[in-house]
Amino acid sequence: MRPALLILFAFVLGSIPFGVIIAKTKGLDLKKTGSGNIGATNVLRAAGKGAALLTLFGDLLKGAAAVAIARYLSANLFYEGLTGLSVILGHNFSLFLRFRGGKGVATGLGVLVIYSPQVAILTLIIWLATALVTKYSSLGAIISFGLLPVNMLLFDPAGIKVLVSILIAFLILARHKENIKRLIQGTERKIGERARGA
């Protein structure tokens, strides 16, 4: 498979909106519920733990699968990184949702599971610890992915991997702009807080 086709495939794979699909099975329009985000946190508020876990697994899996396929096809670290970035972009700007989408956290973590497993584990620990202590999933994502380039530099310092980690962090933090504003204003919803209209 040519690199361009691999990157395009990753974007289409990333575009699959598992949260929207799972919420629809429960009669919910996720884009009109709660924050309107298609990720597991909003699914948790709208449809409960089981649906949220399925969404989380689906979003993780598509990130991991894209990079795993690139590796299987003997893509080098550069193209593995581009494939990972493409699957995150697909999630964030889904073909199936008129180029709207999620924030890329679970998909980004799935990318890291294959691309840099040790950094993926560290990112997950920081995310979970922050979320458990503060009860804000968004803050966990902001801190864990904000630290991603530093952790990559410290624990898996291949030059291209550090560059890819900077780009992943940028993609994810840029999608959290409104969350950052709400955190500053004290209006951000906590984990498990029931969504309006759910």
C-alpha positions in Angstrom: 0.0 0.0 0.0 1.4 3.4 -1.0 2.0 5.8 1.9 -0.6 8.2 0.7 -3.3 5.5 0.6 -2.3 4.4 4.1 -2.7 7.9 5.4 -6.0 8.3 3.7 -7.2 4.9 5.0 -6.2 6.1 8.5 -8.3 9.3 8.1 -11.3 7.3 7.1 -10.8 4.8 9.9 -10.5 7.7 12.4 -13.7 9.2 11.0 -15.8 6.3 12.3 -17.8 7.9 15.2 -18.2 5.1 17.6 -19.8 7.4 20.3 -22.5 8.6 17.9 -23.2 5.0 16.7 -23.4 3.6 20.3 -25.6 6.5 21.5 -28.0 6.0 18.6 -28.6 2.4 19.7 -29.9 4.0 22.9 -32.1 6.5 21.1 -29.8 9.4 21.7 -28.4 12.1 19.4 -25.0 12.6 21.0 -24.4 15.8 19.0 -27.4 17.3 20.7 -26.8 15.9 24.2 -24.6 17.4 26.9 -21.4 18.9 25.6 -22.1 17.7 22.1 -18.8 15.9 22.0 -18.6 12.4 20.5 -16.2 10.9 22.9 -16.5 8.6 25.9 -16.9 11.3 28.5 -20.0 12.7 26.9 -21.3 9.2 26.2 -20.9 8.4 29.9 -23.0 11.4 30.9 -25.6 10.7 28.3 -25.8 6.9 28.1 -24.0 5.4 31.1 -20.8 3.4 31.8 -21.3 0.5 29.4 -21.8 2.7 26.4 -18.9 4.9 27.5 -16.6 1.9 27.8 -17.6 0.6 24.3 -16.9 4.1 22.9 -13.6 4.3 24.7 -12.5 0.9 23.4 -13.6 1.7 19.8 -11.8 5.0 19.8 -8.6 3.4 21.3 -8.8 0.6 18.8 -8.9 2.7 15.7 -5.9 4.6 16.8 -3.9 1.5 17.6 -5.1 -0.3 14.5 -4.0 2.4 12.1 -0.4 2.5 13.4 -0.3 -1.3 13.7 -1.3 -1.7 10.1 1.4 0.9 9.1 4.0 -1.1 11.0 2.9 -4.4 9.5 3.3 -2.8 6.0 6.9 -1.9 7.0 6.3 1.8 7.2 9.2 3.6 8.9 8.7 5.8 12.0 8.0 8.8 9.9 5.0 7.2 8.1 3.9 5.5 11.2 3.7 9.0 12.8 1.9 10.5 9.8 -0.6 7.6 10.0 -1.1 8.2 13.7 -1.7 11.9 13.1 -4.1 11.1 10.2 -6.3 8.8 12.3 -6.5 11.5 15.1 -7.4 14.1 12.5 -10.1 11.7 11.1 -11.6 11.4 14.6 -11.5 15.2 15.2 -12.9 16.1 11.7 -15.0 13.1 10.8 -16.0 12.5 7.2 -19.3 11.1 8.4 -20.1 14.2 10.6 -19.5 16.9 8.1 -15.9 17.3 9.3 -17.0 17.7 12.9 -15.8 15.3 15.6 -14.2 14.6 18.9 -11.1 15.7 20.7 -8.8 12.8 19.9 -7.8 11.8 23.4 -8.6 8.1 23.3 -7.6 7.8 19.6 -4.4 9.6 20.4 -3.7 7.2 23.3 -4.4 4.2 20.9 -1.8 5.6 18.5 0.7 5.8 21.3 0.1 2.2 22.4 1.7 1.0 19.2 4.0 4.0 18.4 5.6 4.3 21.9 4.1 1.9 24.4 6.0 3.1 27.5 5.0 6.7 26.8 1.4 5.5 26.3 1.4 3.9 29.7 2.8 7.1 31.3 0.3 9.3 29.5 -2.6 7.0 30.7 -1.4 7.1 34.3 -1.2 10.9 34.3 -4.6 11.1 32.6 -6.3 8.8 35.0 -4.6 10.2 38.1 -5.5 13.8 37.3 -9.1 12.8 36.4 -9.5 10.7 39.6 -8.2 13.5 41.8 -9.9 16.4 40.2 -13.0 14.6 38.7 -12.3 16.5 35.4 -11.6 14.2 32.4 -10.7 17.2 30.3 -8.1 18.4 32.8 -6.6 14.9 32.7 -6.4 15.0 29.0 -4.9 18.6 28.9 -2.2 17.8 31.4 -1.3 14.3 30.1 -1.1 15.3 26.5 0.5 18.7 27.4 3.3 16.7 29.0 3.5 14.2 26.1 6.4 15.9 24.2 8.4 16.1 27.5 7.7 12.4 28.3 8.6 11.4 24.7 11.9 13.3 24.9 12.7 11.6 28.3 11.6 8.1 27.6 11.6 7.5 23.9 13.8 10.3 22.4 13.9 9.4 18.7 13.8 12.7 16.9 10.8 11.9 14.7 8.8 10.5 17.6 9.4 13.8 19.6 8.2 15.8 16.6 5.1 13.5 16.2 4.3 13.8 19.9 4.4 17.6 19.6 1.9 17.5 16.8 -0.3 15.1 18.6 -0.3 17.3 21.7 -1.1 20.3 19.5 -4.1 18.6 17.9 -5.5 17.5 21.2 -4.9 20.7 23.1 -6.4 22.8 20.3 -9.6 20.8 20.6 -9.8 21.5 24.3 -9.9 25.3 24.0 -13.4 25.6 25.2 -12.7 23.1 28.1 -9.8 25.3 29.2 -12.1 28.3 29.2 -14.8 26.5 31.2 -12.1 25.2 33.7 -10.9 28.7 34.3 -14.6 29.9 34.7 -15.5 27.0 37.0 -18.3 25.8 34.7 -16.7 22.6 33.4 -18.8 19.5 34.0 -17.2 16.8 36.2 -17.0 13.1 35.3 -20.3 11.4 35.6 -22.3 14.6 35.9 -25.5 13.9 34.1 -25.9 15.6 30.7 -28.9 17.9 30.1 -31.4 16.2 27.9 -30.0 12.7 28.7 
